[in-house]
């Protein structure tokens, strides 16, 4: 048995050392194909430009009587407007160019926001494509005297970066032009 093991060991020495295959991955920020010649961590974070951009925006809105319906809660149309504004500001701050809303998906009104409550809207970039991005917006209602907070609104919006003529344009030009990682 030992002799057969030694024979196998001799044949294993002739095998060349392992060389990893060139794998094509997508950058998590710009979704441009990249070659995985460097360690995985560097490939995933290859876009220092995108990593340095602000991916989250928070602002606070007070619910006043002119925004309320006859039940004394935030009118649904005004809530949609606030969610859309949060998505627009978040996308514009990230893309640093003009953006338009292409679609709104999955808007949920979880609890009514009452008159006099503060509404904290948080927009976060969830996905970045070549010219579009998905922005998730959540709204947390806060009662001022007690400080109780509850998730009240939530929505996903597709935003598209556009040029001067209203046509889609790339979001991360400098990132896509980097020649270090571009696929062959």
Secondary structure, DSSP 4 states (H G I P E B T S, - for coil): -HHHHHHHHHHHTTSPPP-PPP-EEE-TTT--EEE--S-HHHHHT--HHHHHS--EEEEEEE--GGGB-TTSBB-HHHHHHHHHHHHHHHHHHHH-S-EEEEEEEEEEE-SPPBTT-EEEEEEEEEEE-SSEEEEEEEEEEE-TTT--EEEEEEEEEEEEEB-TTS-B--S-HHHHH-SSSB--
